[in-house]
Every structure is written in structure tokens, then in C-alpha cells.
Amino acid sequence: MAEQKLNRIKEVLREQGRTNKWLSAQLGKNEVTVSRWCRNVQQPDLETLYRIARTLGVGVCTLLVEE
């Protein structure tokens, strides 16, 4: 079964010219964890998703994939 794409973190980072490494530093999270979020292998918890949105200056809905 193919992995389901649930978030757009990678796309938003690319749009802003930022990297996974930058985001991990801003959040104080491990780079491997952020990489897993960006590849949709793992998903951040809701509180972290809000922190990511604030850090990137976007709404939470911008980070989610619409069906």
C-alpha cells in the first residue's frame, strides 16, 4: 500500500526557500524527525503542526493536503 500524503510541509518549505534543517533548528527537533514529516512517513502531532505553521507564517490548513 502506498503511503498517503497528508501534509504539505515539504512543499511550503520549498516555496519559502527553506530547508528541513532550518525547520528542525527552529523547532528544536531532530532532523530525521522533520525529514519523516516532509516525506509523509510520519506525521507531527497537532501541537507541533501548529508550531510549524507559526514558524512558517502560514495557516495550519496550508500545511494539510485537501482530498
LUMLUMDREN-2810 file (N, C-alpha, C; in Angstrom, 1 decimal):
<atoms>
<atom><aa>M</aa><ch>A</ch><at>N</at><xx>0.8</xx><yy>-1.2</yy><zz>0.0</zz></atom>
<atom><aa>M</aa><ch>A</ch><at>CA</at><xx>0.0</xx><yy>0.0</yy><zz>0.0</zz></atom>
<atom><aa>M</aa><ch>A</ch><at>C</at><xx>0.9</xx><yy>1.2</yy><zz>0.0</zz></atom>
<atom><aa>A</aa><ch>A</ch><at>N</at><xx>0.6</xx><yy>2.2</yy><zz>-0.9</zz></atom>
<atom><aa>A</aa><ch>A</ch><at>CA</at><xx>1.4</xx><yy>3.4</yy><zz>-1.0</zz></atom>
<atom><aa>A</aa><ch>A</ch><at>C</at><xx>1.1</xx><yy>4.3</yy><zz>0.2</zz></atom>
<atom><aa>E</aa><ch>A</ch><at>N</at><xx>2.2</xx><yy>5.0</yy><zz>0.6</zz></atom>
<atom><aa>E</aa><ch>A</ch><at>CA</at><xx>2.0</xx><yy>6.0</yy><zz>1.7</zz></atom>
<atom><aa>E</aa><ch>A</ch><at>C</at><xx>1.0</xx><yy>7.1</yy><zz>1.3</zz></atom>
<atom><aa>Q</aa><ch>A</ch><at>N</at><xx>0.2</xx><yy>7.5</yy><zz>2.2</zz></atom>
<atom><aa>Q</aa><ch>A</ch><at>CA</at><xx>-0.8</xx><yy>8.5</yy><zz>2.0</zz></atom>
<atom><aa>Q</aa><ch>A</ch><at>C</at><xx>-0.1</xx><yy>9.9</yy><zz>2.3</zz></atom>
<atom><aa>K</aa><ch>A</ch><at>N</at><xx>-0.3</xx><yy>10.8</yy><zz>1.4</zz></atom>
<atom><aa>K</aa><ch>A</ch><at>CA</at><xx>0.3</xx><yy>12.1</yy><zz>1.5</zz></atom>
<atom><aa>K</aa><ch>A</ch><at>C</at><xx>-0.7</xx><yy>13.0</yy><zz>2.3</zz></atom>
<atom><aa>L</aa><ch>A</ch><at>N</at><xx>-0.3</xx><yy>13.3</yy><zz>3.6</zz></atom>
<atom><aa>L</aa><ch>A</ch><at>CA</at><xx>-1.3</xx><yy>14.0</yy><zz>4.4</zz></atom>
<atom><aa>L</aa><ch>A</ch><at>C</at><xx>-0.9</xx><yy>15.5</yy><zz>4.7</zz></atom>
<atom><aa>N</aa><ch>A</ch><at>N</at><xx>0.4</xx><yy>15.8</yy><zz>4.5</zz></atom>
<atom><aa>N</aa><ch>A</ch><at>CA</at><xx>0.8</xx><yy>17.2</yy><zz>4.8</zz></atom>
<atom><aa>N</aa><ch>A</ch><at>C</at><xx>1.6</xx><yy>17.7</yy><zz>3.6</zz></atom>
<atom><aa>R</aa><ch>A</ch><at>N</at><xx>1.8</xx><yy>19.1</yy><zz>3.6</zz></atom>
<atom><aa>R</aa><ch>A</ch><at>CA</at><xx>2.5</xx><yy>19.8</yy><zz>2.5</zz></atom>
<atom><aa>R</aa><ch>A</ch><at>C</at><xx>3.7</xx><yy>20.5</yy><zz>3.1</zz></atom>
<atom><aa>I</aa><ch>A</ch><at>N</at><xx>4.2</xx><yy>20.0</yy><zz>4.2</zz></atom>
<atom><aa>I</aa><ch>A</ch><at>CA</at><xx>5.4</xx><yy>20.7</yy><zz>4.8</zz></atom>
<atom><aa>I</aa><ch>A</ch><at>C</at><xx>6.5</xx><yy>20.9</yy><zz>3.9</zz></atom>
<atom><aa>K</aa><ch>A</ch><at>N</at><xx>6.9</xx><yy>19.8</yy><zz>3.1</zz></atom>
<atom><aa>K</aa><ch>A</ch><at>CA</at><xx>8.0</xx><yy>19.9</yy><zz>2.2</zz></atom>
<atom><aa>K</aa><ch>A</ch><at>C</at><xx>7.7</xx><yy>21.0</yy><zz>1.1</zz></atom>
<atom><aa>E</aa><ch>A</ch><at>N</at><xx>6.5</xx><yy>21.0</yy><zz>0.6</zz></atom>
<atom><aa>E</aa><ch>A</ch><at>CA</at><xx>6.2</xx><yy>22.0</yy><zz>-0.5</zz></atom>
<atom><aa>E</aa><ch>A</ch><at>C</at><xx>6.2</xx><yy>23.4</yy><zz>0.1</zz></atom>
<atom><aa>V</aa><ch>A</ch><at>N</at><xx>5.7</xx><yy>23.7</yy><zz>1.3</zz></atom>
<atom><aa>V</aa><ch>A</ch><at>CA</at><xx>5.8</xx><yy>25.0</yy><zz>1.8</zz></atom>
<atom><aa>V</aa><ch>A</ch><at>C</at><xx>7.2</xx><yy>25.4</yy><zz>2.1</zz></atom>
<atom><aa>L</aa><ch>A</ch><at>N</at><xx>8.0</xx><yy>24.5</yy><zz>2.6</zz></atom>
<atom><aa>L</aa><ch>A</ch><at>CA</at><xx>9.4</xx><yy>24.9</yy><zz>2.8</zz></atom>
<atom><aa>L</aa><ch>A</ch><at>C</at><xx>10.1</xx><yy>25.2</yy><zz>1.5</zz></atom>
<atom><aa>R</aa><ch>A</ch><at>N</at><xx>9.8</xx><yy>24.5</yy><zz>0.5</zz></atom>
<atom><aa>R</aa><ch>A</ch><at>CA</at><xx>10.4</xx><yy>24.8</yy><zz>-0.8</zz></atom>
<atom><aa>R</aa><ch>A</ch><at>C</at><xx>9.9</xx><yy>26.1</yy><zz>-1.4</zz></atom>
<atom><aa>E</aa><ch>A</ch><at>N</at><xx>8.6</xx><yy>26.4</yy><zz>-1.2</zz></atom>
<atom><aa>E</aa><ch>A</ch><at>CA</at><xx>8.1</xx><yy>27.7</yy><zz>-1.7</zz></atom>
<atom><aa>E</aa><ch>A</ch><at>C</at><xx>8.8</xx><yy>28.9</yy><zz>-1.0</zz></atom>
<atom><aa>Q</aa><ch>A</ch><at>N</at><xx>9.1</xx><yy>28.7</yy><zz>0.3</zz></atom>
<atom><aa>Q</aa><ch>A</ch><at>CA</at><xx>9.8</xx><yy>29.7</yy><zz>1.1</zz></atom>
<atom><aa>Q</aa><ch>A</ch><at>C</at><xx>11.3</xx><yy>29.7</yy><zz>1.0</zz></atom>
<atom><aa>G</aa><ch>A</ch><at>N</at><xx>11.8</xx><yy>28.8</yy><zz>0.2</zz></atom>
<atom><aa>G</aa><ch>A</ch><at>CA</at><xx>13.3</xx><yy>28.7</yy><zz>0.1</zz></atom>
<atom><aa>G</aa><ch>A</ch><at>C</at><xx>14.0</xx><yy>28.2</yy><zz>1.4</zz></atom>
<atom><aa>R</aa><ch>A</ch><at>N</at><xx>13.3</xx><yy>27.4</yy><zz>2.2</zz></atom>
<atom><aa>R</aa><ch>A</ch><at>CA</at><xx>13.8</xx><yy>27.0</yy><zz>3.4</zz></atom>
<atom><aa>R</aa><ch>A</ch><at>C</at><xx>14.1</xx><yy>25.5</yy><zz>3.4</zz></atom>
<atom><aa>T</aa><ch>A</ch><at>N</at><xx>14.8</xx><yy>25.0</yy><zz>4.3</zz></atom>
<atom><aa>T</aa><ch>A</ch><at>CA</at><xx>15.2</xx><yy>23.5</yy><zz>4.3</zz></atom>
<atom><aa>T</aa><ch>A</ch><at>C</at><xx>14.7</xx><yy>22.8</yy><zz>5.6</zz></atom>
<atom><aa>N</aa><ch>A</ch><at>N</at><xx>14.7</xx><yy>21.5</yy><zz>5.5</zz></atom>
<atom><aa>N</aa><ch>A</ch><at>CA</at><xx>14.3</xx><yy>20.7</yy><zz>6.7</zz></atom>
<atom><aa>N</aa><ch>A</ch><at>C</at><xx>15.2</xx><yy>21.0</yy><zz>7.8</zz></atom>
<atom><aa>K</aa><ch>A</ch><at>N</at><xx>16.5</xx><yy>21.2</yy><zz>7.5</zz></atom>
<atom><aa>K</aa><ch>A</ch><at>CA</at><xx>17.5</xx><yy>21.5</yy><zz>8.6</zz></atom>
<atom><aa>K</aa><ch>A</ch><at>C</at><xx>17.1</xx><yy>22.8</yy><zz>9.3</zz></atom>
<atom><aa>W</aa><ch>A</ch><at>N</at><xx>16.7</xx><yy>23.8</yy><zz>8.5</zz></atom>
<atom><aa>W</aa><ch>A</ch><at>CA</at><xx>16.3</xx><yy>25.1</yy><zz>9.1</zz></atom>
<atom><aa>W</aa><ch>A</ch><at>C</at><xx>15.1</xx><yy>24.9</yy><zz>10.0</zz></atom>
<atom><aa>L</aa><ch>A</ch><at>N</at><xx>14.1</xx><yy>24.1</yy><zz>9.6</zz></atom>
<atom><aa>L</aa><ch>A</ch><at>CA</at><xx>12.9</xx><yy>23.9</yy><zz>10.3</zz></atom>
<atom><aa>L</aa><ch>A</ch><at>C</at><xx>13.2</xx><yy>23.1</yy><zz>11.6</zz></atom>
<atom><aa>S</aa><ch>A</ch><at>N</at><xx>14.1</xx><yy>22.1</yy><zz>11.5</zz></atom>
<atom><aa>S</aa><ch>A</ch><at>CA</at><xx>14.4</xx><yy>21.3</yy><zz>12.7</zz></atom>
<atom><aa>S</aa><ch>A</ch><at>C</at><xx>15.1</xx><yy>22.2</yy><zz>13.8</zz></atom>
<atom><aa>A</aa><ch>A</ch><at>N</at><xx>15.9</xx><yy>23.2</yy><zz>13.3</zz></atom>
<atom><aa>A</aa><ch>A</ch><at>CA</at><xx>16.6</xx><yy>24.1</yy><zz>14.2</zz></atom>
<atom><aa>A</aa><ch>A</ch><at>C</at><xx>15.6</xx><yy>25.0</yy><zz>14.9</zz></atom>
<atom><aa>Q</aa><ch>A</ch><at>N</at><xx>14.6</xx><yy>25.5</yy><zz>14.1</zz></atom>
<atom><aa>Q</aa><ch>A</ch><at>CA</at><xx>13.6</xx><yy>26.4</yy><zz>14.6</zz></atom>
<atom><aa>Q</aa><ch>A</ch><at>C</at><xx>12.8</xx><yy>25.8</yy><zz>15.7</zz></atom>
<atom><aa>L</aa><ch>A</ch><at>N</at><xx>12.5</xx><yy>24.5</yy><zz>15.5</zz></atom>
<atom><aa>L</aa><ch>A</ch><at>CA</at><xx>11.6</xx><yy>23.8</yy><zz>16.4</zz></atom>
<atom><aa>L</aa><ch>A</ch><at>C</at><xx>12.3</xx><yy>23.0</yy><zz>17.5</zz></atom>
<atom><aa>G</aa><ch>A</ch><at>N</at><xx>13.6</xx><yy>22.9</yy><zz>17.4</zz></atom>
<atom><aa>G</aa><ch>A</ch><at>CA</at><xx>14.4</xx><yy>22.1</yy><zz>18.4</zz></atom>
<atom><aa>G</aa><ch>A</ch><at>C</at><xx>14.1</xx><yy>20.7</yy><zz>18.2</zz></atom>
<atom><aa>K</aa><ch>A</ch><at>N</at><xx>13.8</xx><yy>20.2</yy><zz>17.0</zz></atom>
<atom><aa>K</aa><ch>A</ch><at>CA</at><xx>13.5</xx><yy>18.8</yy><zz>16.7</zz></atom>
<atom><aa>K</aa><ch>A</ch><at>C</at><xx>14.7</xx><yy>18.2</yy><zz>15.9</zz></atom>
<atom><aa>N</aa><ch>A</ch><at>N</at><xx>14.8</xx><yy>16.9</yy><zz>16.0</zz></atom>
<atom><aa>N</aa><ch>A</ch><at>CA</at><xx>15.8</xx><yy>16.1</yy><zz>15.3</zz></atom>
<atom><aa>N</aa><ch>A</ch><at>C</at><xx>15.5</xx><yy>16.2</yy><zz>13.8</zz></atom>
<atom><aa>E</aa><ch>A</ch><at>N</at><xx>16.6</xx><yy>16.4</yy><zz>13.0</zz></atom>
<atom><aa>E</aa><ch>A</ch><at>CA</at><xx>16.5</xx><yy>16.5</yy><zz>11.6</zz></atom>
<atom><aa>E</aa><ch>A</ch><at>C</at><xx>15.8</xx><yy>15.3</yy><zz>10.9</zz></atom>
<atom><aa>V</aa><ch>A</ch><at>N</at><xx>16.1</xx><yy>14.1</yy><zz>11.5</zz></atom>
<atom><aa>V</aa><ch>A</ch><at>CA</at><xx>15.5</xx><yy>12.9</yy><zz>10.9</zz></atom>
<atom><aa>V</aa><ch>A</ch><at>C</at><xx>13.9</xx><yy>12.9</yy><zz>11.1</zz></atom>
<atom><aa>T</aa><ch>A</ch><at>N</at><xx>13.5</xx><yy>13.4</yy><zz>12.3</zz></atom>
<atom><aa>T</aa><ch>A</ch><at>CA</at><xx>12.1</xx><yy>13.5</yy><zz>12.5</zz></atom>
<atom><aa>T</aa><ch>A</ch><at>C</at><xx>11.4</xx><yy>14.5</yy><zz>11.5</zz></atom>
<atom><aa>V</aa><ch>A</ch><at>N</at><xx>12.0</xx><yy>15.6</yy><zz>11.3</zz></atom>
<atom><aa>V</aa><ch>A</ch><at>CA</at><xx>11.5</xx><yy>16.6</yy><zz>10.3</zz></atom>
<atom><aa>V</aa><ch>A</ch><at>C</at><xx>11.5</xx><yy>16.0</yy><zz>8.9</zz></atom>
<atom><aa>S</aa><ch>A</ch><at>N</at><xx>12.5</xx><yy>15.3</yy><zz>8.6</zz></atom>
<atom><aa>S</aa><ch>A</ch><at>CA</at><xx>12.6</xx><yy>14.6</yy><zz>7.3</zz></atom>
<atom><aa>S</aa><ch>A</ch><at>C</at><xx>11.4</xx><yy>13.6</yy><zz>7.1</zz></atom>
<atom><aa>R</aa><ch>A</ch><at>N</at><xx>11.1</xx><yy>12.9</yy><zz>8.1</zz></atom>
<atom><aa>R</aa><ch>A</ch><at>CA</at><xx>10.0</xx><yy>11.9</yy><zz>8.1</zz></atom>
<atom><aa>R</aa><ch>A</ch><at>C</at><xx>8.7</xx><yy>12.7</yy><zz>7.9</zz></atom>
<atom><aa>W</aa><ch>A</ch><at>N</at><xx>8.5</xx><yy>13.8</yy><zz>8.5</zz></atom>
<atom><aa>W</aa><ch>A</ch><at>CA</at><xx>7.3</xx><yy>14.6</yy><zz>8.3</zz></atom>
<atom><aa>W</aa><ch>A</ch><at>C</at><xx>7.2</xx><yy>15.1</yy><zz>6.8</zz></atom>
<atom><aa>C</aa><ch>A</ch><at>N</at><xx>8.4</xx><yy>15.5</yy><zz>6.3</zz></atom>
<atom><aa>C</aa><ch>A</ch><at>CA</at><xx>8.4</xx><yy>16.1</yy><zz>4.9</zz></atom>
<atom><aa>C</aa><ch>A</ch><at>C</at><xx>8.1</xx><yy>15.0</yy><zz>3.9</zz></atom>
<atom><aa>R</aa><ch>A</ch><at>N</at><xx>8.5</xx><yy>13.8</yy><zz>4.2</zz></atom>
<atom><aa>R</aa><ch>A</ch><at>CA</at><xx>8.3</xx><yy>12.6</yy><zz>3.3</zz></atom>
<atom><aa>R</aa><ch>A</ch><at>C</at><xx>7.0</xx><yy>11.9</yy><zz>3.5</zz></atom>
<atom><aa>N</aa><ch>A</ch><at>N</at><xx>6.2</xx><yy>12.4</yy><zz>4.5</zz></atom>
<atom><aa>N</aa><ch>A</ch><at>CA</at><xx>4.9</xx><yy>11.8</yy><zz>4.9</zz></atom>
<atom><aa>N</aa><ch>A</ch><at>C</at><xx>5.1</xx><yy>10.4</yy><zz>5.4</zz></atom>
<atom><aa>V</aa><ch>A</ch><at>N</at><xx>6.2</xx><yy>10.1</yy><zz>5.9</zz></atom>
<atom><aa>V</aa><ch>A</ch><at>CA</at><xx>6.4</xx><yy>8.7</yy><zz>6.5</zz></atom>
<atom><aa>V</aa><ch>A</ch><at>C</at><xx>5.8</xx><yy>8.7</yy><zz>7.9</zz></atom>
<atom><aa>Q</aa><ch>A</ch><at>N</at><xx>5.8</xx><yy>9.9</yy><zz>8.6</zz></atom>
<atom><aa>Q</aa><ch>A</ch><at>CA</at><xx>5.4</xx><yy>10.1</yy><zz>9.9</zz></atom>
<atom><aa>Q</aa><ch>A</ch><at>C</at><xx>4.7</xx><yy>11.5</yy><zz>9.9</zz></atom>
<atom><aa>Q</aa><ch>A</ch><at>N</at><xx>3.7</xx><yy>11.7</yy><zz>10.9</zz></atom>
<atom><aa>Q</aa><ch>A</ch><at>CA</at><xx>3.1</xx><yy>13.0</yy><zz>10.9</zz></atom>
<atom><aa>Q</aa><ch>A</ch><at>C</at><xx>3.3</xx><yy>13.6</yy><zz>12.3</zz></atom>
<atom><aa>P</aa><ch>A</ch><at>N</at><xx>3.5</xx><yy>15.0</yy><zz>12.3</zz></atom>
<atom><aa>P</aa><ch>A</ch><at>CA</at><xx>3.6</xx><yy>15.7</yy><zz>13.6</zz></atom>
<atom><aa>P</aa><ch>A</ch><at>C</at><xx>2.3</xx><yy>15.6</yy><zz>14.3</zz></atom>
<atom><aa>D</aa><ch>A</ch><at>N</at><xx>2.4</xx><yy>15.7</yy><zz>15.7</zz></atom>
<atom><aa>D</aa><ch>A</ch><at>CA</at><xx>1.2</xx><yy>15.8</yy><zz>16.4</zz></atom>
<atom><aa>D</aa><ch>A</ch><at>C</at><xx>0.6</xx><yy>17.2</yy><zz>16.2</zz></atom>
<atom><aa>L</aa><ch>A</ch><at>N</at><xx>-0.6</xx><yy>17.4</yy><zz>16.7</zz></atom>
<atom><aa>L</aa><ch>A</ch><at>CA</at><xx>-1.4</xx><yy>18.6</yy><zz>16.4</zz></atom>
<atom><aa>L</aa><ch>A</ch><at>C</at><xx>-0.7</xx><yy>19.8</yy><zz>16.9</zz></atom>
<atom><aa>E</aa><ch>A</ch><at>N</at><xx>-0.2</xx><yy>19.7</yy><zz>18.2</zz></atom>
<atom><aa>E</aa><ch>A</ch><at>CA</at><xx>0.5</xx><yy>20.9</yy><zz>18.8</zz></atom>
<atom><aa>E</aa><ch>A</ch><at>C</at><xx>1.7</xx><yy>21.3</yy><zz>17.9</zz></atom>
<atom><aa>T</aa><ch>A</ch><at>N</at><xx>2.5</xx><yy>20.3</yy><zz>17.5</zz></atom>
<atom><aa>T</aa><ch>A</ch><at>CA</at><xx>3.7</xx><yy>20.5</yy><zz>16.6</zz></atom>
<atom><aa>T</aa><ch>A</ch><at>C</at><xx>3.3</xx><yy>21.1</yy><zz>15.3</zz></atom>
<atom><aa>L</aa><ch>A</ch><at>N</at><xx>2.2</xx><yy>20.6</yy><zz>14.7</zz></atom>
<atom><aa>L</aa><ch>A</ch><at>CA</at><xx>1.7</xx><yy>21.2</yy><zz>13.4</zz></atom>
<atom><aa>L</aa><ch>A</ch><at>C</at><xx>1.4</xx><yy>22.7</yy><zz>13.6</zz></atom>
<atom><aa>Y</aa><ch>A</ch><at>N</at><xx>0.8</xx><yy>23.1</yy><zz>14.7</zz></atom>
<atom><aa>Y</aa><ch>A</ch><at>CA</at><xx>0.5</xx><yy>24.5</yy><zz>14.9</zz></atom>
<atom><aa>Y</aa><ch>A</ch><at>C</at><xx>1.8</xx><yy>25.3</yy><zz>15.1</zz></atom>
<atom><aa>R</aa><ch>A</ch><at>N</at><xx>2.8</xx><yy>24.7</yy><zz>15.7</zz></atom>
<atom><aa>R</aa><ch>A</ch><at>CA</at><xx>4.2</xx><yy>25.3</yy><zz>15.9</zz></atom>
<atom><aa>R</aa><ch>A</ch><at>C</at><xx>4.8</xx><yy>25.5</yy><zz>14.5</zz></atom>
<atom><aa>I</aa><ch>A</ch><at>N</at><xx>4.7</xx><yy>24.5</yy><zz>13.6</zz></atom>
<atom><aa>I</aa><ch>A</ch><at>CA</at><xx>5.3</xx><yy>24.5</yy><zz>12.3</zz></atom>
<atom><aa>I</aa><ch>A</ch><at>C</at><xx>4.6</xx><yy>25.7</yy><zz>11.5</zz></atom>
<atom><aa>A</aa><ch>A</ch><at>N</at><xx>3.3</xx><yy>25.7</yy><zz>11.6</zz></atom>
<atom><aa>A</aa><ch>A</ch><at>CA</at><xx>2.5</xx><yy>26.8</yy><zz>10.9</zz></atom>
<atom><aa>A</aa><ch>A</ch><at>C</at><xx>3.0</xx><yy>28.2</yy><zz>11.3</zz></atom>
<atom><aa>R</aa><ch>A</ch><at>N</at><xx>3.1</xx><yy>28.4</yy><zz>12.7</zz></atom>
<atom><aa>R</aa><ch>A</ch><at>CA</at><xx>3.5</xx><yy>29.7</yy><zz>13.2</zz></atom>
<atom><aa>R</aa><ch>A</ch><at>C</at><xx>4.9</xx><yy>30.0</yy><zz>12.7</zz></atom>
<atom><aa>T</aa><ch>A</ch><at>N</at><xx>5.8</xx><yy>29.0</yy><zz>12.8</zz></atom>
<atom><aa>T</aa><ch>A</ch><at>CA</at><xx>7.2</xx><yy>29.2</yy><zz>12.4</zz></atom>
<atom><aa>T</aa><ch>A</ch><at>C</at><xx>7.3</xx><yy>29.6</yy><zz>10.9</zz></atom>
<atom><aa>L</aa><ch>A</ch><at>N</at><xx>6.5</xx><yy>29.0</yy><zz>10.1</zz></atom>
<atom><aa>L</aa><ch>A</ch><at>CA</at><xx>6.5</xx><yy>29.3</yy><zz>8.6</zz></atom>
<atom><aa>L</aa><ch>A</ch><at>C</at><xx>5.6</xx><yy>30.5</yy><zz>8.2</zz></atom>
<atom><aa>G</aa><ch>A</ch><at>N</at><xx>4.8</xx><yy>31.0</yy><zz>9.2</zz></atom>
<atom><aa>G</aa><ch>A</ch><at>CA</at><xx>4.0</xx><yy>32.1</yy><zz>8.9</zz></atom>
<atom><aa>G</aa><ch>A</ch><at>C</at><xx>2.8</xx><yy>31.8</yy><zz>8.0</zz></atom>
<atom><aa>V</aa><ch>A</ch><at>N</at><xx>2.3</xx><yy>30.6</yy><zz>8.2</zz></atom>
<atom><aa>V</aa><ch>A</ch><at>CA</at><xx>1.1</xx><yy>30.2</yy><zz>7.3</zz></atom>
<atom><aa>V</aa><ch>A</ch><at>C</at><xx>0.0</xx><yy>29.6</yy><zz>8.3</zz></atom>
<atom><aa>G</aa><ch>A</ch><at>N</at><xx>-1.2</xx><yy>29.5</yy><zz>7.7</zz></atom>
<atom><aa>G</aa><ch>A</ch><at>CA</at><xx>-2.2</xx><yy>28.8</yy><zz>8.5</zz></atom>
<atom><aa>G</aa><ch>A</ch><at>C</at><xx>-2.0</xx><yy>27.3</yy><zz>8.5</zz></atom>
<atom><aa>V</aa><ch>A</ch><at>N</at><xx>-2.6</xx><yy>26.7</yy><zz>9.5</zz></atom>
<atom><aa>V</aa><ch>A</ch><at>CA</at><xx>-2.4</xx><yy>25.2</yy><zz>9.6</zz></atom>
<atom><aa>V</aa><ch>A</ch><at>C</at><xx>-3.0</xx><yy>24.5</yy><zz>8.3</zz></atom>
<atom><aa>C</aa><ch>A</ch><at>N</at><xx>-4.1</xx><yy>25.1</yy><zz>7.8</zz></atom>
<atom><aa>C</aa><ch>A</ch><at>CA</at><xx>-4.8</xx><yy>24.5</yy><zz>6.6</zz></atom>
<atom><aa>C</aa><ch>A</ch><at>C</at><xx>-3.8</xx><yy>24.5</yy><zz>5.4</zz></atom>
<atom><aa>T</aa><ch>A</ch><at>N</at><xx>-2.9</xx><yy>25.4</yy><zz>5.3</zz></atom>
<atom><aa>T</aa><ch>A</ch><at>CA</at><xx>-1.9</xx><yy>25.5</yy><zz>4.2</zz></atom>
<atom><aa>T</aa><ch>A</ch><at>C</at><xx>-1.0</xx><yy>24.2</yy><zz>4.3</zz></atom>
<atom><aa>L</aa><ch>A</ch><at>N</at><xx>-0.8</xx><yy>23.7</yy><zz>5.5</zz></atom>
<atom><aa>L</aa><ch>A</ch><at>CA</at><xx>0.1</xx><yy>22.6</yy><zz>5.6</zz></atom>
<atom><aa>L</aa><ch>A</ch><at>C</at><xx>-0.6</xx><yy>21.2</yy><zz>5.4</zz></atom>
<atom><aa>L</aa><ch>A</ch><at>N</at><xx>-1.9</xx><yy>21.2</yy><zz>5.3</zz></atom>
<atom><aa>L</aa><ch>A</ch><at>CA</at><xx>-2.6</xx><yy>20.0</yy><zz>5.1</zz></atom>
<atom><aa>L</aa><ch>A</ch><at>C</at><xx>-3.0</xx><yy>19.8</yy><zz>3.6</zz></atom>
<atom><aa>V</aa><ch>A</ch><at>N</at><xx>-3.0</xx><yy>18.5</yy><zz>3.2</zz></atom>
<atom><aa>V</aa><ch>A</ch><at>CA</at><xx>-3.4</xx><yy>18.1</yy><zz>1.9</zz></atom>
<atom><aa>V</aa><ch>A</ch><at>C</at><xx>-5.0</xx><yy>18.0</yy><zz>1.9</zz></atom>
<atom><aa>E</aa><ch>A</ch><at>N</at><xx>-5.6</xx><yy>18.7</yy><zz>0.9</zz></atom>
<atom><aa>E</aa><ch>A</ch><at>CA</at><xx>-7.0</xx><yy>18.5</yy><zz>0.7</zz></atom>
<atom><aa>E</aa><ch>A</ch><at>C</at><xx>-7.3</xx><yy>17.3</yy><zz>-0.1</zz></atom>
<atom><aa>E</aa><ch>A</ch><at>N</at><xx>-8.4</xx><yy>16.6</yy><zz>0.3</zz></atom>
<atom><aa>E</aa><ch>A</ch><at>CA</at><xx>-8.8</xx><yy>15.4</yy><zz>-0.5</zz></atom>
<atom><aa>E</aa><ch>A</ch><at>C</at><xx>-9.6</xx><yy>15.8</yy><zz>-1.7</zz></atom>
</atoms>
